[in-house]
Amino acid sequence: METENQTGAGNFILLGFTDDPDLQSLLFGLLLSMYLVTVLGNLLIILATISDSHLQKPMYFFLSNLSLSDIGFTSTTIPKALRNIQMQSRVITFAGCISQI
């Protein structure tokens, strides 16, 4: 009878962030501002294409869909990174990692 390894990875450790508190606050502010600019810019694109009747062409429809998907993609990864920086926690669960993919 063969013996197999039955261990599993329940958590992953993120190694990309620094341990320096000054750099963590700078990184937090930079990521937060970039996230807000991204979300607000994409919302402006969506609102502009909805409100103007001249922008009801298929190209602008696809641009709105692209903006909406960009909001969704950034809203799954950046808040988790911000929480990890703020709480100084580098652990992400396997389920959390899969949900971001």
Salt bridges, closest charged atoms under 4 A:
ASP19 OD1 - ARG90 NH2 1.95
ASP52 OD1 - HIS54 ND1 3.42
